[in-house]
Amino acid sequence: MKEPYIEGLATHDDPESCGCIPQGSSRSVDRGTCGLGIEPRNRSSQGADGVTLTGRRNEQAQERESLLDPARPTTPRTHGSLRTRNWEILGSPAEDGTAGRIGKAKSRNPVMHDARKSDDSVVSKKSPNKGGSPSVEGMEKRESTKGNANQRITCRTQGRGSVSSELERVREAAKKDRKARFTALFHHLTLARLRSCYVALSHKAAAGVDGVTWVQYGERLEENLQDLHARLHRGAYRAQPSRRVFIPKPDGRQRPLGIVVLEDKLVQRAVVEVMNAIYEVDFLGFSYGFRPGRSAHMALDALSVGITRRAVNFVFDADIRDFYGTIGHGWMMKFVEHRIADRRMLRLIQKWIKAGVLQEGSWTETTEGVPQGATISCLLANIYLHYVFDQWTQQWRKRHARGQVIAVRYADDVALGFQHEEEARKYWSELAERLSRFGLALHPDKTRLLRFGVAATKQRKSRGEGKPETFDFLGFTHICGKDRTGRFQLRRQTVAKRQRAKLQEIKKELARRRHRPIPEQGAWLGSVVRGYAAYHAVPLNYRQVDAFRREVNRYWYRALRRRSQRTRLNWARMQKLIRRWIPPIRITHPWPEPRFFARTRGKSPVR
């Protein structure tokens, strides 16, 4: 039976409970954990002579017995239980018959939500043990054991301010009901969240149309954040247009980028944190681009394992033409409204995508697309492709594929592996039709189907076609090779044109920094080589990365010798500078299969 390749939905570890038990649980409650029900050891304490003790201890025993109802279980449920917590929960059907929305449940016990206070009906008030008698145990303020000293301390009360992470409840509600719509999300844009987002922003990021930098905004940080928070919640916040800049591509074309103002970056980052709690539950496993906890190397590992371990004979390498600039605003808002019904949050997203672009002093209205480079654009792009591409691809390979099919997507870069050629070509034609319905199109020069895989070398050799073709994905050229034993081995090398473009960029920058102090030049070149190797230093790619380092050293040597016509710098002295500032190349990434299986813990069907 064929088994579709997908890592599965993104899962996360459940958070520690804040002194509560999930509804419907039949587990008994341990003492000192939640305090929902306390079962005493001894109903009546006795002395050494067997006589029942009277007085205060007997009163305490009677008080404990009054909490227990013989007609009910030993763990009673009171009105101060989980049902009255003030959080986003699945709302009960309303009088008009509507259901399935997420809202705030109003508390019927406001005393329970006081900071650092326990509910009187839930936790009984007891005095600590006296005289060494084991008949009575203290229930409050119990210290942790030495073995749990390194664990995170969680509050045992149910107050909103003492919860470890308020977005965990949103995530749990989204995970519980995949069709639920959230109506109360805007209140999560708190002052503390905006402050943390400001700290997480890049300190050296370019300024937007207002010219405000990170340092300038931080001079009056608290005043600016309070003003921004107030404008957000009273509806006075206005999104500003993005500043259009162009960066060169390796193929010679220009890539447009939109630089938003600092305040928009803050709010967008906060909104992304809130929305990620919902959509990380919905996104499929083969989507890797711009997601928390995922990287490009995870996508490369999944593709490598899929080609090596599955019956892949053909690779469909696809790219969407001008994806960020052709996203339809109407379809985008419809897709977002599938999960979000908060009107204030929806209006905020509309402000950003319709803010316009400022280029050379002239403002241009944006009727389609999202600014490439904005924080919110990455999440919106994933949401758009989730409904347009991911879900459709998942259903297609379940219904129409007879052979094995693997899929890996990183933003708008797509790589699929097929066992049969006819299925690959059928998928190609249907995918083009599917994308055209939503205003997208495949790039004709970057989309192709090639014979690639374990049996590709033998098949092409039998046909007299020579070596198998190669394809580029996420900066690496994938090559069909062999190991020392003659078995198939997938080789990944740095894309040659990208490496040449990077070296030319370094050469121009060295010419500009030629007369700077040598330690400054060395520190900068060391960081460049270190960053380049951190991404490209994968197994079987040592020669290419080391060649990059040698070219950087040669460019630096020429730049230093041109500082003066009477230079005394020779190659022997240059070697000392290289050893001092330029780090040697080491393979920093492990082999794809061990890392992939260690990350998925054997849960992936690729195995």
WOFENVEN-V229605 format. One record per residue. SS is DSSP state (@ for helix, = for strand, . for the rest). NEAR is the number of other C-alpha atoms within 10 Angstrom. D_FIRST is the distance of its C-alpha to the first C-alpha in Angstrom with 1 decimal. Layout:
# WOFENVEN-V229605
SS,NEAR,D_FIRST + SS,NEAR,D_FIRST
This chain:
# WOFENVEN-V229605
.,6,0.0 + .,11,3.7 + .,14,6.4 + .,17,9.8 + .,23,12.7 + .,21,15.5 + .,17,17.9 + .,14,18.4 + .,14,21.7 + .,15,24.9 + .,11,26.1 + .,9,29.5 + .,5,31.4 + .,9,33.3 + .,12,37.0 + .,13,39.5 + .,16,41.0 + .,18,44.5 + .,17,45.8 + .,17,43.7 + .,18,41.0 + .,11,38.0 + .,9,38.7 + .,6,37.4 + .,7,37.3 + .,10,38.7 + .,9,39.3 + .,11,42.9 + .,17,44.7 + .,12,46.1 + .,15,49.7 + .,18,50.3 + .,16,46.9 + .,19,47.0 + .,23,50.2 + .,24,48.9 + .,24,50.3 + .,22,52.6 + .,15,53.1 + .,14,56.3 + .,12,56.7 + .,11,60.0 + .,14,61.3 + .,17,64.8 + .,18,65.9 + =,16,68.4 + .,9,70.9 + .,7,71.8 + .,6,74.1 + .,8,71.5 + .,9,73.2 + =,12,71.0 + .,13,71.7 + .,13,73.1 + .,7,73.7 + @,9,71.3 + @,16,68.5 + @,16,68.7 + @,12,68.5 + @,18,65.4 + @,19,63.8 + @,13,64.7 + @,14,63.3 + @,17,60.0 + @,16,59.9 + @,10,60.6 + .,18,57.2 + .,16,55.4 + .,11,55.3 + .,9,55.0 + .,6,53.3 + .,9,50.5 + .,12,48.1 + .,15,49.6 + .,18,48.1 + .,14,49.6 + .,14,48.4 + .,13,51.2 + .,12,51.7 + .,22,51.2 + .,20,47.6 + @,17,44.5 + @,16,45.0 + @,17,48.1 + .,21,46.8 + .,18,47.6 + .,21,44.2 + =,24,41.6 + =,21,39.9 + =,20,38.2 + .,15,41.1 + .,14,41.8 + .,11,42.1 + .,9,45.4 + .,7,48.0 + .,6,46.9 + .,7,43.4 + .,10,41.8 + .,14,39.1 + .,16,36.4 + =,21,38.8 + =,26,39.6 + =,20,43.2 + =,16,45.7 + .,16,46.6 + .,13,50.3 + .,15,51.7 + .,13,53.9 + .,14,55.1 + @,14,56.5 + @,14,58.0 + @,22,54.6 + @,21,53.8 + .,16,56.9 + .,13,56.3 + .,13,56.0 + .,13,57.0 + .,22,55.3 + .,22,55.4 + .,11,58.2 + .,17,56.2 + .,20,53.2 + .,17,54.9 + .,19,58.1 + .,16,61.1 + .,14,62.1 + .,12,64.5 + .,10,63.5 + .,12,64.3 + .,10,67.9 + .,5,69.7 + .,7,66.6 + .,11,65.7 + .,11,62.0 + .,16,62.3 + .,19,61.5 + .,16,58.8 + .,14,58.9 + .,18,56.0 + .,16,56.6 + .,8,56.8 + .,9,55.3 + .,7,54.8 + .,11,51.5 + .,8,51.1 + @,7,51.4 + @,7,47.8 + @,9,46.7 + .,10,49.3 + .,9,46.9 + .,8,44.6 + .,9,45.1 + .,12,47.7 + .,14,46.7 + .,16,49.2 + .,21,49.1 + .,22,50.6 + .,26,48.9 + .,20,50.9 + @,15,49.3 + @,14,51.2 + @,17,50.1 + .,18,46.3 + .,16,44.7 + .,11,42.6 + .,15,43.1 + @,20,39.9 + @,16,37.8 + @,16,38.5 + @,23,37.4 + @,21,34.1 + @,17,33.6 + @,21,34.5 + @,25,32.1 + @,18,29.2 + @,13,30.1 + .,13,30.1 + .,15,28.1 + .,13,30.3 + .,22,33.6 + =,23,36.4 + =,24,38.9 + .,18,42.5 + .,20,44.3 + .,22,43.4 + @,17,46.6 + @,9,48.4 + @,15,46.1 + .,18,48.0 + .,16,50.6 + @,16,53.3 + @,12,51.7 + @,17,48.5 + @,22,50.5 + @,16,52.4 + @,13,49.3 + @,17,47.9 + @,23,51.2 + @,12,51.0 + @,11,47.4 + .,14,48.5 + .,9,49.4 + .,11,53.2 + .,9,53.5 + .,11,51.6 + .,16,53.5 + .,15,55.5 + .,22,54.8 + .,19,57.4 + .,13,59.6 + .,11,60.0 + .,14,59.3 + .,16,57.8 + @,20,56.1 + @,11,59.4 + @,10,61.6 + @,16,59.4 + @,14,59.6 + .,10,63.4 + .,10,63.5 + @,15,60.0 + @,13,60.6 + @,12,62.7 + @,14,60.2 + @,21,57.3 + @,15,59.2 + @,13,60.3 + @,19,56.7 + @,19,55.4 + @,15,58.2 + @,13,57.6 + @,18,53.9 + @,14,54.5 + @,8,57.4 + .,11,55.7 + .,10,58.0 + .,17,55.4 + .,14,55.1 + .,19,52.6 + .,20,54.3 + .,28,53.2 + =,26,51.4 + =,23,53.1 + =,19,51.5 + =,14,51.4 + =,11,49.8 + =,11,48.2 + =,11,47.6 + .,11,44.2 + .,13,43.4 + .,9,43.5 + .,9,47.0 + .,10,46.2 + =,12,47.1 + =,12,44.8 + =,16,46.4 + =,16,46.4 + =,21,47.8 + =,25,49.8 + .,26,50.4 + .,22,53.3 + @,22,53.1 + @,22,53.3 + @,23,50.3 + @,19,48.4 + @,22,49.2 + @,23,48.2 + @,21,45.0 + @,22,43.9 + @,22,44.7 + @,23,42.8 + @,17,39.7 + @,17,39.8 + @,21,39.9 + @,21,37.2 + @,18,34.8 + @,19,34.9 + @,24,33.2 + @,23,31.0 + @,19,29.5 + @,18,27.7 + @,19,26.3 + .,22,25.5 + .,18,21.9 + .,19,21.0 + .,24,20.9 + =,24,24.5 + .,23,27.1 + .,21,30.3 + .,17,33.4 + .,17,31.8 + .,10,33.5 + .,8,32.1 + .,12,30.1 + .,13,31.3 + @,17,30.7 + @,18,29.9 + @,20,27.0 + @,23,25.6 + @,22,26.4 + @,19,24.7 + @,26,21.4 + @,22,21.6 + @,21,22.5 + @,20,19.8 + @,26,17.1 + @,24,18.7 + @,17,19.2 + @,14,16.0 + .,21,13.4 + .,19,13.2 + .,24,15.9 + .,21,18.3 + =,24,20.1 + =,25,21.6 + =,23,23.0 + =,18,26.1 + =,22,27.6 + =,21,30.7 + =,20,32.3 + .,17,35.9 + .,15,38.5 + .,21,36.0 + .,22,38.5 + .,16,41.2 + .,17,39.4 + .,21,37.8 + =,17,39.1 + @,17,41.1 + @,11,40.5 + @,15,36.7 + @,22,37.0 + @,17,39.0 + @,12,36.8 + @,18,33.8 + @,19,35.9 + .,15,37.2 + .,13,33.8 + .,21,34.4 + =,22,38.1 + .,19,40.9 + .,17,43.7 + @,14,46.2 + @,17,47.9 + @,18,44.8 + @,15,43.8 + @,12,47.4 + @,19,47.2 + @,19,44.1 + @,15,45.8 + @,15,48.9 + @,22,47.1 + @,22,45.2 + .,19,48.4 + .,21,50.9 + .,23,51.4 + =,22,52.1 + =,20,55.4 + =,15,56.0 + .,9,59.4 + .,9,61.1 + =,7,59.7 + =,14,57.2 + =,12,54.4 + .,12,52.4 + .,16,48.6 + .,16,47.0 + =,18,43.5 + .,19,41.7 + .,26,42.0 + .,28,44.2 + .,20,42.2 + .,15,43.3 + .,20,43.9 + @,21,42.1 + @,23,40.9 + @,20,39.5 + @,20,36.6 + @,19,35.4 + @,21,36.0 + @,21,34.1 + @,24,31.0 + @,19,31.4 + @,21,31.8 + @,22,28.7 + @,19,26.7 + @,16,27.3 + @,19,27.5 + @,18,24.7 + @,22,22.5 + @,13,21.5 + @,14,21.2 + @,17,19.0 + @,18,16.7 + @,11,16.5 + @,14,16.3 + @,22,13.1 + @,14,11.5 + @,9,13.1 + .,11,13.7 + .,19,11.5 + .,15,9.2 + .,17,9.4 + .,22,9.8 + =,29,12.8 + =,26,15.2 + =,25,18.4 + =,25,21.7 + =,24,24.8 + =,21,28.3 + .,21,30.8 + .,18,30.8 + =,17,29.3 + =,20,25.6 + =,20,23.3 + =,20,19.8 + =,28,17.7 + =,30,15.7 + .,20,14.0 + .,17,15.6 + @,17,19.3 + @,10,19.4 + @,18,17.0 + @,20,19.2 + @,15,22.3 + @,12,21.2 + @,19,20.5 + @,18,23.9 + @,10,25.8 + @,12,24.3 + @,18,24.9 + @,14,28.5 + @,14,29.0 + @,16,27.6 + @,16,30.0 + @,12,32.9 + .,10,32.8 + .,16,33.6 + .,13,36.2 + .,21,34.1 + .,19,33.5 + =,20,31.8 + .,14,34.2 + .,11,34.7 + .,9,35.8 + .,14,33.2 + .,17,30.1 + =,15,28.5 + =,19,25.5 + =,18,25.7 + =,21,23.9 + .,25,23.1 + .,27,21.0 + .,23,20.7 + .,16,21.1 + @,20,23.4 + @,21,26.6 + @,13,26.0 + @,17,25.1 + @,16,28.1 + @,12,30.4 + @,10,29.6 + .,8,30.5 + .,9,33.6 + .,11,32.7 + .,12,33.6 + .,15,31.9 + .,20,29.0 + .,16,30.0 + .,14,30.2 + =,20,29.6 + =,16,31.3 + =,20,29.8 + .,14,31.9 + .,18,34.7 + =,19,32.9 + =,15,32.4 + =,19,29.0 + =,19,29.5 + =,19,27.5 + =,17,29.4 + =,14,29.6 + .,10,30.6 + .,7,33.4 + .,6,31.2 + .,8,29.9 + .,9,26.4 + =,17,24.9 + =,17,26.3 + =,17,26.2 + =,18,29.8 + =,24,31.2 + =,21,34.8 + =,23,37.0 + .,18,37.4 + @,13,40.7 + @,12,42.1 + @,15,41.6 + @,18,43.2 + @,13,46.2 + @,16,46.6 + @,14,46.7 + @,17,49.3 + @,14,51.4 + @,11,51.3 + @,18,52.5 + @,19,55.2 + @,12,56.6 + @,11,56.6 + @,21,58.4 + @,16,61.1 + @,11,61.7 + .,16,61.8 + .,18,63.9 + .,14,67.0 + .,12,65.3 + .,9,65.9 + @,14,63.8 + @,12,62.3 + @,12,61.1 + @,17,59.5 + @,17,58.0 + @,13,56.5 + @,16,54.9 + @,22,53.5 + @,20,52.2 + @,14,50.2 + @,16,48.9 + @,19,47.7 + @,18,46.3 + @,12,44.3 + @,17,43.0 + @,23,41.9 + @,15,40.3 + @,16,37.7 + @,22,37.5 + .,24,38.0 + .,23,34.4 + .,16,33.6 + .,13,34.5 + .,16,36.7 + @,18,39.9 + @,13,41.9 + @,17,41.4 + @,22,42.4 + @,17,45.3 + @,13,46.5 + @,20,46.5 + @,24,48.7 + @,14,51.1 + @,14,51.6 + @,22,52.4 + @,18,54.9 + @,14,56.5 + @,18,56.8 + @,21,58.5 + @,18,60.9 + @,14,62.0 + @,18,62.4 + @,20,64.6 + @,15,66.8 + .,13,67.5 + .,13,69.0 + .,11,72.3 + .,7,73.9 + .,8,75.4 + .,10,72.3 + .,9,72.2 + .,12,68.4 + .,10,67.1 + @,11,63.6 + @,8,64.6 + @,10,65.5 + @,16,62.4 + @,13,60.2 + @,11,61.7 + @,16,60.8 + @,19,57.2 + @,10,56.8 + @,13,58.4 + @,18,56.3 + .,23,53.2 + .,15,50.5 + .,13,48.8 + .,19,45.1 + .,15,42.6 + .,16,38.8 + .,13,38.1 + .,15,34.3 + .,13,32.0 + .,13,29.1 + @,19,26.1 + @,17,23.5 + @,11,25.8 + @,16,27.0 + @,23,23.6 + @,17,22.2 + @,11,25.6 + @,12,25.6 + @,12,22.2 + .,9,22.8 + .,12,19.3 + .,13,17.8 + .,16,16.1 + .,14,12.4 + .,20,13.8 + .,13,14.6
